[in-house]
Amino acid sequence: MNRSDRIDEDACYRALCSHDARFDGQFFTAVTSTGIYCRPVCRVRTPRRENCRFFAHAAQAEQAGFRPCLRCRPELAPRERHWSTEDASTILVQQATLWLDDPQHWQDDDGGAMGERLAARLGVSDRHLRRVFEERLGVSPLQYLLTRKLLTAKQLLADTDLPVTQIALASGFASVRRFNAAFLEHYRLNPTQLRRETATRDTGQGTAVRLGYRPPYDVAATLGFFRQRLIDGVAFIDEQGLRLGQTLRMELGGRTHTGWLVAGFDEARSQLELRVSDDLREVLPQVIHRLRAALDLDADPTAINAVLHGAFPAGDGLRVPGALDGFELAVRAVLGQQITVAAARTLAQRLVNRFGEPIETPHAGLSRLFPTPAALAQAEGDGLGELGIVRQRQAAIVALARGVAEQGLVLNGSADVPATLTALKAMPGIGDWTAQYIAMRALRWPDAFPAGDVALHKVMGVRENKHPAREAEAASLAWKPWRSYAVVRAWSAGHVVSSTGASA
């Protein structure tokens, strides 16, 4: 997350000439002769070096007066995620951008209150937050947010037939007037001028959009992980192993949205094609955000492999599988404590059959929704016990459900990780392993480390030590800030099913 004047511009130009997808989203090239900025993968004729300016973020390029390319479409680029666990300013920007990237927080209030709310959440002054953003990114938090909202709107205009009014609201603008004004000011175009000719949409087959990611990406490993944990009716993976489908419930603005999505990998283009049901079109930006997190599309393999390749040379393409629903993931983490993958999957299936709701979809493998927090918060012990869930886990599931439904516990990438870990471990039946596992997959914390995991102990060669968890924790410090990725690579290398909860 460096300002453009700290970028190695010669290295960026070499990357631009190569069109290498590994650099996608890590910088943007602005061409002074055209006033356009592009992704490194853009296939237009390579501009002359003297006509190029390089920026670390799209917001920087737009602040400098450049407009997004209509061919390579910067809104499709994976997001930049430079992690640190030591530098206070970098950590502050990390947490702020994670919050700003989440469409559920996009509320147009003329800017002032948004910045104050974010600063208060992070425990700093609004002035300090602006200063750090200017120092690290070269733009203010609100300029960063406006670029994210405009690029989201640009994608919806190009890829969907949603009405402009609906796109404006879905992208976080309070009115079409504000939306049109922002578009005209930044892009010198009316929103309708970005409309593409779209084919007639088949009723019931959903809306399709594309999302980019940086290679290498081990698609087989990621979908294989999900395949082992599939709940019939809630999710499927096709026979070719390239498409994932799942039902989804989203609460937004006091309204409940339910539907389905199907995501297929286009490995040749380093893209994911996402198809979303009509019932979820109003919250498409939120669906996109959740899927990017669930499939870890914004990971930076170059940065991660620089730390982990020596220890895990065969794991360069592995990602940390996330979850579309953090509550579902947390419940399944509890169900998976101290049992095998297959046994945990059986318990989750029984839970869905008993407490989940039916849903109609055009896909035979998608017919039920995972139970709501409200439903499980009211679940009686006998009802959970009849499913084969022991008392300790019954208490943990009910506590989790009440935490989400009644106390506002947040289980997604914008959560306060230390505070959430503390809250989780205060619940009955949830120890450090489960909390770290939830942080790794639901909170998207790249430095989570379940030090008590038996499979990790075996791979790390500390299983026979007197204090294996302590030894594992100490050895893992060399993998900071990417210990979540080290855990996934260790599990893959060990080919061991953990008996401490890795079955979740």
C-alpha positions as CSV (number, residue, x, y, z in Angstrom):
1,M,0.0,0.0,0.0
2,N,2.5,2.5,-1.1
3,R,2.1,5.8,-2.8
4,S,2.8,6.1,-6.5
5,D,6.1,8.0,-5.9
6,R,7.4,4.9,-4.0
7,I,6.7,2.5,-6.9
8,D,9.6,1.1,-8.9
9,E,8.3,2.5,-12.2
10,D,10.8,0.7,-14.4
11,A,9.8,-2.6,-12.8
12,C,6.1,-1.7,-13.4
13,Y,6.8,-1.0,-17.1
14,R,8.5,-4.3,-17.5
15,A,5.5,-6.0,-15.9
16,L,3.2,-4.0,-18.2
17,C,5.0,-5.2,-21.3
18,S,4.7,-8.8,-20.1
19,H,0.9,-8.6,-19.5
20,D,1.5,-11.0,-16.6
21,A,-1.6,-11.7,-14.6
22,R,0.5,-12.1,-11.4
23,F,0.8,-8.3,-11.2
24,D,-2.9,-7.7,-11.8
25,G,-4.3,-5.2,-9.2
26,Q,-0.9,-4.5,-7.8
27,F,-0.5,-1.3,-9.8
28,F,-2.3,0.6,-12.5
29,T,-0.8,2.3,-15.6
30,A,-2.1,5.8,-16.5
31,V,-1.3,7.0,-20.0
32,T,-0.9,10.7,-20.3
33,S,-1.6,10.8,-24.0
34,T,-5.0,9.3,-23.6
35,G,-6.1,10.2,-20.0
36,I,-6.9,6.5,-19.4
37,Y,-5.6,4.1,-16.7
38,C,-5.3,0.3,-17.2
39,R,-4.5,-2.9,-15.6
40,P,-1.1,-4.6,-16.3
41,V,-3.0,-7.3,-18.2
42,C,-4.6,-4.9,-20.7
43,R,-4.1,-6.1,-24.3
44,V,-4.1,-2.7,-26.0
45,R,-0.9,-1.6,-27.7
46,T,1.8,-1.0,-25.0
47,P,2.2,2.7,-24.5
48,R,5.6,4.4,-24.7
49,R,7.5,4.6,-21.4
50,E,7.6,8.3,-21.3
51,N,3.7,8.5,-21.5
52,C,3.2,6.2,-18.5
53,R,2.5,7.0,-14.9
54,F,2.1,4.3,-12.3
55,F,-0.2,4.1,-9.3
56,A,-0.7,1.5,-6.6
57,H,-4.4,2.1,-6.4
58,A,-7.2,3.0,-8.8
59,A,-8.2,5.8,-6.4
60,Q,-4.8,7.4,-6.9
61,A,-5.2,7.3,-10.7
62,E,-8.6,8.8,-10.6
63,Q,-7.5,11.4,-8.1
64,A,-4.9,12.4,-10.7
65,G,-7.6,12.9,-13.3
66,F,-7.4,9.6,-15.3
67,R,-10.4,7.5,-16.3
68,P,-10.7,3.7,-16.2
69,C,-10.1,1.8,-19.4
70,L,-13.2,0.4,-21.0
71,R,-11.4,-2.6,-22.4
72,C,-9.4,-4.1,-19.5
73,R,-11.9,-2.7,-17.0
74,P,-10.0,-1.9,-13.7
75,E,-13.1,-2.9,-11.7
76,L,-12.3,-6.6,-12.5
77,A,-8.8,-6.5,-11.0
78,P,-8.2,-8.3,-7.7
79,R,-7.8,-6.0,-4.8
80,E,-4.4,-5.1,-3.3
81,R,-3.9,-6.7,0.1
82,H,-0.5,-5.7,1.6
83,W,-0.5,-7.2,5.2
84,S,1.6,-6.3,8.1
85,T,1.5,-7.3,11.8
86,E,4.1,-4.8,13.0
87,D,3.7,-1.3,11.3
88,A,0.9,0.6,13.1
89,S,0.1,2.8,10.1
90,T,-0.1,-0.1,7.7
91,I,-2.3,-2.0,10.1
92,L,-4.6,1.0,10.4
93,V,-4.9,1.3,6.6
94,Q,-5.5,-2.4,6.3
95,Q,-8.4,-2.4,8.6
96,A,-9.8,0.8,7.2
97,T,-9.7,-0.5,3.6
98,L,-11.2,-3.8,4.5
99,W,-14.1,-2.0,6.1
100,L,-14.5,0.4,3.1
101,D,-14.3,-2.4,0.6
102,D,-17.4,-4.1,2.1
103,P,-20.5,-2.9,0.3
104,Q,-22.7,-3.3,3.4
105,H,-21.0,-0.2,4.8
106,W,-21.6,2.0,1.7
107,Q,-24.0,4.7,2.8
108,D,-24.0,8.0,1.1
109,D,-24.2,10.7,3.8
110,D,-22.2,13.5,2.0
111,G,-19.0,12.1,3.3
112,G,-18.5,13.6,6.8
113,A,-20.3,11.1,9.0
114,M,-18.8,8.1,7.1
115,G,-15.2,9.2,7.9
116,E,-16.1,9.9,11.5
117,R,-17.8,6.5,11.9
118,L,-14.8,4.7,10.5
119,A,-12.3,6.6,12.6
120,A,-14.4,6.0,15.7
121,R,-14.5,2.3,14.9
122,L,-10.7,2.1,14.5
123,G,-10.2,4.1,17.7
124,V,-8.4,7.1,16.1
125,S,-9.4,10.6,15.2
126,D,-10.8,11.5,11.8
127,R,-7.9,13.8,11.2
128,H,-5.3,11.1,12.0
129,L,-7.0,8.6,9.7
130,R,-7.0,11.1,6.8
131,R,-3.3,11.8,7.5
132,V,-2.3,8.2,7.4
133,F,-4.3,7.6,4.2
134,E,-2.7,10.5,2.5
135,E,0.7,9.3,3.6
136,R,0.2,5.6,2.6
137,L,-2.2,5.8,-0.3
138,G,-2.0,9.4,-1.5
139,V,-5.8,9.8,-1.2
140,S,-8.3,10.3,1.6
141,P,-10.6,7.5,2.9
142,L,-13.6,9.1,1.2
143,Q,-11.8,9.4,-2.1
144,Y,-10.8,5.7,-1.8
145,L,-14.5,4.8,-1.1
146,L,-15.8,6.9,-4.0
147,T,-13.5,5.1,-6.4
148,R,-14.6,1.7,-5.1
149,K,-18.3,2.6,-5.4
150,L,-17.9,4.0,-9.0
151,L,-15.9,1.0,-10.2
152,T,-18.6,-1.3,-8.8
153,A,-21.3,0.7,-10.6
154,K,-19.2,0.6,-13.8
155,Q,-19.1,-3.2,-13.6
156,L,-22.9,-3.4,-13.0
157,L,-23.5,-1.1,-15.9
158,A,-21.3,-3.1,-18.2
159,D,-22.3,-6.6,-17.2
160,T,-26.0,-6.4,-16.2
161,D,-29.3,-5.1,-17.4
162,L,-30.1,-3.6,-14.0
163,P,-31.9,-0.3,-14.1
164,V,-29.6,2.7,-13.5
165,T,-31.6,3.7,-10.4
166,Q,-31.1,0.3,-8.9
167,I,-27.4,0.3,-9.8
168,A,-27.0,3.7,-8.1
169,L,-28.6,2.4,-4.9
170,A,-26.7,-0.9,-4.9
171,S,-23.4,1.0,-5.3
172,G,-24.0,3.1,-2.2
173,F,-25.4,6.3,-3.7
174,A,-28.4,7.8,-1.9
175,S,-29.9,9.2,-5.2
176,V,-29.5,9.0,-8.9
177,R,-28.7,12.7,-9.0
178,R,-25.6,12.1,-6.8
179,F,-24.7,9.1,-8.8
180,N,-24.9,10.9,-12.2
181,A,-22.9,13.9,-10.8
182,A,-20.1,11.6,-9.5
183,F,-19.9,9.8,-12.8
184,L,-19.8,12.9,-14.8
185,E,-17.1,14.5,-12.6
186,H,-14.8,11.5,-12.5
187,Y,-15.4,9.8,-15.9
188,R,-16.8,12.7,-18.0
189,L,-19.5,10.3,-19.1
190,N,-23.1,9.7,-18.3
191,P,-23.7,6.2,-16.7
192,T,-25.8,5.1,-19.7
193,Q,-22.8,5.7,-22.0
194,L,-21.0,2.7,-20.3
195,R,-23.8,0.3,-21.1
196,R,-22.7,-2.6,-23.2
197,E,-24.9,-4.5,-25.6
198,T,-26.1,-7.4,-23.5
199,A,-27.7,-10.6,-24.7
200,T,-31.3,-11.3,-23.7
201,R,-31.2,-12.8,-20.2
202,D,-32.8,-16.2,-19.8
203,T,-35.5,-15.8,-17.1
204,G,-34.4,-17.7,-14.0
205,Q,-30.8,-18.3,-15.1
206,G,-29.5,-15.3,-13.2
207,T,-27.1,-12.4,-13.9
208,A,-23.5,-13.1,-15.0
209,V,-20.4,-11.0,-14.0
210,R,-16.7,-11.7,-14.2
211,L,-14.1,-11.4,-11.4
212,G,-10.3,-11.4,-11.7
213,Y,-7.7,-13.2,-9.6
214,R,-3.9,-13.5,-9.6
215,P,-2.3,-16.8,-10.6
216,P,-1.1,-19.3,-9.6
217,Y,-4.4,-20.6,-8.2
218,D,-4.8,-24.3,-7.4
219,V,-8.4,-24.6,-8.4
220,A,-8.5,-28.3,-7.9
221,A,-7.3,-28.0,-4.3
222,T,-9.7,-25.2,-3.4
223,L,-12.8,-26.9,-4.8
224,G,-11.6,-30.2,-3.5
225,F,-11.6,-28.7,0.0
226,F,-15.2,-27.5,-0.4
227,R,-16.2,-30.9,-2.0
228,Q,-15.2,-32.8,1.1
229,R,-17.5,-30.5,3.2
230,L,-20.5,-30.2,0.9
231,I,-24.0,-30.2,2.4
232,D,-26.5,-31.7,0.0
233,G,-29.1,-29.1,-1.0
234,V,-26.9,-26.2,0.2
235,A,-24.0,-26.5,-2.2
236,F,-22.6,-28.5,-5.1
237,I,-19.5,-28.9,-7.2
238,D,-19.9,-30.1,-10.8
239,E,-18.4,-33.3,-12.1
240,Q,-15.6,-31.4,-13.9
241,G,-14.6,-29.8,-10.6
242,L,-14.6,-26.2,-12.0
243,R,-17.9,-24.9,-10.8
244,L,-19.2,-24.2,-7.3
245,G,-22.9,-23.6,-6.6
246,Q,-24.5,-22.5,-3.3
247,T,-27.6,-21.1,-1.8
248,L,-27.3,-17.9,0.1
249,R,-29.2,-15.7,2.6
250,M,-28.2,-12.1,3.1
251,E,-29.6,-9.5,5.6
252,L,-29.1,-6.0,4.5
253,G,-30.9,-2.8,5.5
254,G,-33.5,-4.7,7.5
255,R,-34.4,-6.9,4.5
256,T,-33.7,-10.5,3.9
257,H,-32.5,-11.6,0.4
258,T,-32.3,-15.3,-0.5
259,G,-31.2,-17.0,-3.7
260,W,-28.3,-18.9,-5.3
261,L,-25.1,-18.4,-7.1
262,V,-22.9,-20.5,-9.3
263,A,-19.2,-19.7,-9.9
264,G,-17.0,-21.2,-12.6
265,F,-13.3,-20.9,-13.1
266,D,-11.8,-19.7,-16.4
267,E,-8.2,-20.6,-15.7
268,A,-6.9,-19.5,-19.1
269,R,-8.0,-15.9,-18.4
270,S,-7.4,-16.0,-14.6
271,Q,-11.1,-15.1,-14.1
272,L,-14.1,-16.4,-12.3
273,E,-17.5,-16.2,-14.0
274,L,-20.2,-15.7,-11.4
275,R,-23.9,-16.2,-12.1
276,V,-26.3,-14.8,-9.4
277,S,-30.1,-15.5,-9.1
278,D,-32.6,-12.7,-9.8
279,D,-33.5,-12.6,-6.2
280,L,-30.0,-11.4,-5.3
281,R,-29.6,-8.8,-8.0
282,E,-30.3,-6.0,-5.6
283,V,-27.4,-7.0,-3.4
284,L,-25.0,-8.1,-6.2
285,P,-22.1,-6.0,-4.9
286,Q,-22.4,-7.7,-1.5
287,V,-22.6,-11.1,-3.2
288,I,-19.4,-10.3,-5.2
289,H,-17.6,-9.2,-2.1
290,R,-18.5,-12.3,-0.2
291,L,-17.5,-14.6,-3.1
292,R,-14.1,-12.8,-3.5
293,A,-13.5,-13.5,0.2
294,A,-14.8,-17.1,0.1
295,L,-12.5,-18.1,-2.8
296,D,-9.7,-15.8,-1.7
297,L,-9.5,-14.1,-5.0
298,D,-7.6,-11.1,-3.7
299,A,-4.6,-13.0,-2.3
300,D,-1.2,-11.9,-3.6
301,P,0.7,-15.2,-4.3
302,T,4.0,-13.3,-4.9
303,A,4.1,-11.8,-1.4
304,I,2.9,-15.0,0.3
305,N,5.3,-17.3,-1.6
306,A,8.2,-15.0,-0.8
307,V,7.7,-16.1,2.9
308,L,6.3,-19.6,2.5
309,H,7.8,-21.2,-0.6
310,G,11.0,-22.4,1.2
311,A,9.0,-24.3,3.8
312,F,6.2,-25.4,1.4
313,P,7.5,-25.5,-2.2
314,A,4.6,-27.4,-3.6
315,G,1.9,-25.0,-2.2
316,D,2.4,-21.9,-4.3
317,G,-1.1,-22.0,-5.7
318,L,-3.0,-22.9,-2.5
319,R,-5.5,-20.4,-1.1
320,V,-7.3,-20.2,2.2
321,P,-10.9,-21.4,1.6
322,G,-13.3,-19.0,3.2
323,A,-17.1,-18.9,3.5
324,L,-20.0,-17.1,2.0
325,D,-21.7,-17.1,5.4
326,G,-19.5,-16.6,8.4
327,F,-22.1,-17.8,10.8
328,E,-22.5,-21.1,8.9
329,L,-18.7,-21.5,9.0
330,A,-18.6,-20.9,12.7
331,V,-21.3,-23.4,13.4
332,R,-19.6,-26.0,11.3
333,A,-16.3,-25.3,13.0
334,V,-18.0,-26.2,16.3
335,L,-19.6,-29.3,14.8
336,G,-16.2,-30.5,13.5
337,Q,-14.4,-30.4,16.8
338,Q,-12.6,-33.7,17.5
339,I,-14.2,-35.7,14.7
340,T,-13.5,-36.5,11.1
341,V,-14.5,-34.5,8.0
342,A,-17.1,-37.1,7.1
343,A,-18.7,-37.1,10.6
344,A,-18.8,-33.3,10.7
345,R,-20.4,-33.2,7.3
346,T,-23.1,-35.7,8.5
347,L,-23.9,-33.5,11.5
348,A,-24.1,-30.4,9.4
349,Q,-26.5,-32.2,7.0
350,R,-28.8,-33.2,9.8
351,L,-28.8,-29.7,11.1
352,V,-29.8,-28.3,7.7
353,N,-32.5,-30.9,7.2
354,R,-33.9,-30.1,10.6
355,F,-33.6,-26.3,10.9
356,G,-32.9,-25.1,7.3
357,E,-35.5,-23.7,5.0
358,P,-36.4,-25.0,1.5
359,I,-35.7,-22.8,-1.5
360,E,-36.6,-23.2,-5.2
361,T,-33.8,-22.9,-7.7
362,P,-33.1,-24.1,-11.3
363,H,-30.3,-26.3,-10.0
364,A,-31.0,-29.8,-8.7
365,G,-28.2,-29.6,-6.2
366,L,-29.5,-26.4,-4.5
367,S,-32.7,-26.7,-2.5
368,R,-32.1,-25.6,1.1
369,L,-30.7,-22.7,3.0
370,F,-28.5,-23.0,6.1
371,P,-30.4,-22.3,9.3
372,T,-30.6,-18.7,10.4
373,P,-29.0,-17.5,13.7
374,A,-32.5,-16.8,15.0
375,A,-33.6,-20.4,14.4
376,L,-30.6,-21.9,16.1
377,A,-30.7,-19.4,19.0
378,Q,-34.1,-20.8,19.9
379,A,-33.1,-24.4,19.3
380,E,-33.8,-26.6,22.3
381,G,-31.2,-29.0,23.6
382,D,-33.4,-32.0,22.8
383,G,-33.7,-30.9,19.2
384,L,-29.9,-30.6,18.8
385,G,-29.2,-33.7,20.8
386,E,-31.5,-35.8,18.6
387,L,-29.1,-34.9,15.8
388,G,-26.2,-36.5,17.6
389,I,-24.7,-33.2,18.7
390,V,-23.2,-33.5,22.2
391,R,-24.1,-31.0,25.0
392,Q,-21.0,-29.0,24.9
393,R,-21.4,-28.3,21.2
394,Q,-25.1,-27.6,21.6
395,A,-24.2,-24.8,24.1
396,A,-21.6,-23.4,21.7
397,I,-24.0,-23.4,18.7
398,V,-26.7,-21.6,20.7
399,A,-24.2,-19.1,22.1
400,L,-22.9,-18.4,18.6
401,A,-26.4,-18.0,17.2
402,R,-27.4,-15.6,20.0
403,G,-24.2,-13.6,19.6
404,V,-25.0,-13.0,15.9
405,A,-28.7,-12.6,16.2
406,E,-29.0,-10.6,19.4
407,Q,-25.6,-9.1,20.2
408,G,-24.3,-8.1,16.7
409,L,-21.3,-10.4,16.6
410,V,-19.7,-9.9,13.2
411,L,-18.2,-12.9,11.4
412,N,-16.7,-11.5,8.2
413,G,-13.6,-9.8,6.9
414,S,-14.4,-6.4,8.3
415,A,-14.6,-7.7,11.9
416,D,-12.3,-6.5,14.6
417,V,-10.1,-9.7,14.8
418,P,-8.7,-9.4,18.4
419,A,-12.1,-8.4,19.8
420,T,-13.9,-11.1,17.9
421,L,-11.4,-13.8,19.0
422,T,-11.9,-12.7,22.6
423,A,-15.7,-12.8,22.3
424,L,-15.6,-16.2,20.7
425,K,-13.3,-17.7,23.3
426,A,-15.6,-16.4,26.0
427,M,-18.4,-18.6,24.7
428,P,-19.0,-22.1,26.1
429,G,-17.4,-24.9,24.1
430,I,-15.2,-22.6,22.0
431,G,-11.4,-22.7,22.6
432,D,-8.4,-21.3,20.9
433,W,-8.4,-23.8,18.0
434,T,-12.0,-23.1,17.0
435,A,-11.6,-19.3,17.4
436,Q,-8.4,-19.3,15.2
437,Y,-10.1,-21.5,12.6
438,I,-13.0,-19.1,12.4
439,A,-10.5,-16.2,12.1
440,M,-8.7,-17.9,9.3
441,R,-11.7,-18.8,7.2
442,A,-14.6,-16.4,8.2
443,L,-12.7,-13.3,9.4
444,R,-10.2,-13.7,6.5
445,W,-7.3,-13.1,8.9
446,P,-4.1,-14.1,7.1
447,D,-2.1,-14.6,10.2
448,A,-4.4,-17.0,12.2
449,F,-2.7,-20.0,13.7
450,P,-4.5,-22.9,15.5
451,A,-1.4,-23.9,17.5
452,G,-3.2,-26.9,19.0
453,D,-3.9,-28.7,15.8
454,V,-2.6,-32.3,15.8
455,A,-2.1,-32.4,12.0
456,L,0.1,-29.3,12.2
457,H,2.1,-30.9,15.0
458,K,2.8,-33.9,12.8
459,V,3.8,-31.9,9.8
460,M,6.0,-29.6,11.8
461,G,7.7,-32.5,13.7
462,V,6.7,-31.4,17.2
463,R,4.0,-34.0,17.9
464,E,6.2,-35.9,20.4
465,N,7.4,-32.8,22.2
466,K,6.3,-32.1,25.8
467,H,4.5,-28.9,24.7
468,P,3.7,-29.3,21.0
469,A,1.4,-26.3,20.8
470,R,4.0,-24.0,22.3
471,E,6.7,-25.4,20.0
472,A,4.4,-25.0,16.9
473,E,3.6,-21.4,17.9
474,A,7.3,-20.5,18.2
475,A,8.2,-22.1,14.9
476,S,5.3,-20.5,13.1
477,L,6.7,-17.0,13.8
478,A,8.9,-17.3,10.7
479,W,5.7,-17.5,8.6
480,K,4.2,-14.2,9.7
481,P,2.0,-12.5,8.5
482,W,0.8,-15.4,6.3
483,R,0.4,-18.2,8.9
484,S,-3.2,-19.0,7.7
485,Y,-1.7,-19.9,4.3
486,A,1.0,-21.9,6.1
487,V,-1.7,-23.9,7.9
488,V,-3.4,-24.8,4.6
489,R,-0.1,-25.8,3.0
490,A,0.8,-27.9,6.0
491,W,-2.5,-29.7,6.0
492,S,-2.1,-30.3,2.2
493,A,1.5,-31.5,2.6
494,G,0.6,-33.8,5.5
495,H,-2.4,-35.4,3.9
496,V,-3.7,-35.8,7.5
497,V,-7.3,-35.3,8.7
498,S,-7.0,-33.4,12.0
499,S,-8.7,-34.9,15.0
500,T,-8.9,-31.5,16.6
501,G,-11.4,-29.8,14.4
502,A,-9.8,-29.5,10.9
503,S,-12.9,-31.3,9.7
504,A,-15.0,-28.1,9.8
